[in-house]
Amino acid sequence: MCQYFGKFCLAMTMTVERDEKGFDAPAPLGHPGRAGLPQGHPTGPEIGEKLPDFELPDTNGRMVRLHDDRAGAKIVLVFYRSTVW
Amino acid sequence: MVAKFFHDTYKKRDSAETLIDAALGKVVLTDDSPTANGGSEDIRITVAVHGGKGSIRQGIIRKLVVRFELADGLHIYGAPVPEGMVATEVTVKGPPGFATQDAEMPPTERLHLDMLDTDLGVWSGTVDIVVPFYAKGELASETRPLDADEILIEVQVRYQACTDSECLLPQKETFTLNLPMDVIDVPGLGLHKGHGQREGSYSSAPALRRLMFRKIRQNPLSLPKYLWKNMRLERAARKRLRQRG
């Protein structure tokens, strides 16, 4: 796999540094992939507010509307940043 | 919107149990949680690690739950309290790299003390104090194998229980829990190197085959469509190569 990514891959796999929060990662400190959410960054609707409606395909390709199709059930929305582990 | 979770680093994330608890609005302890019990007949204390059978896993924030079950008429105090009284306190200690976040205390009820002419925050009935914790690089790092199979943590609980007319003596109890360390498995690919405590050789071909059969069963036309699309892509790629000479 690394032959496709060259130096970038080398940096991702070989450099191990511990950050100021005590975590290790196979990428150098300052790498954009290690950055957290900037202080004061907007985080969407507040607790108690209603989420805006949206429509997305489910795993079978059927379009699902957030508020119309969940029949009053609660939902967990996860925005997941990592695919590695 | 009932809850939102954000962290100061992508190295921390909430467990599935945290999301379920947020949706239910309460902590539901399971039988497989490592648990220690204490207190007395009137004040039962359960200390448990919530989720993942109490395992510590790189990146996941687990929750230590200290549950007080108080007999009718008894209450315990939230901080602040006047001098001479003891507010409920939970302290958790573990090996290097074991990190805790601020304890999550439920809202207190107001109790007016006529003698001192002051309002105090109290809890009665069942009270859950939750201490989130996680592993830093010293304890579990994605870049090396685990040093230990399990760790020992010490939980110290301090409290004073009272009725409306009298107070019991302040108590301090210490609980210990053995928590298993959970290994992170990753595929042994070059790009993944150093992303887990154990690298293995896995083939995704069977899963891909099952996915393709499922898609074809659901929509038999998807197979000729897929083949046709592939042929067009290959033809376009060959044409590009010819044009480049």
Interface residues (C-beta under 8 A of the other chain):
Chain A: M1 C2 F5 C9 M12 T13 M14 V16 R18 D19 K21 G22 F23 D24 A25 P26 R34 G36 L37 T43 G44 P45 E46 I47 G48 E49 K50 L51 N60 K74 V76 V78 R81 S82 V84 W85
Chain B: M1 V2 A3 K4 F6 H7 D8 T9 Y10 K11 L19 A23 Q58 G59 G97 A99 K136 G137 E138 S141 E142 T143 R144 I184 V186 L189 G190 L191 H192 K193 G194 H195 G196 Q218
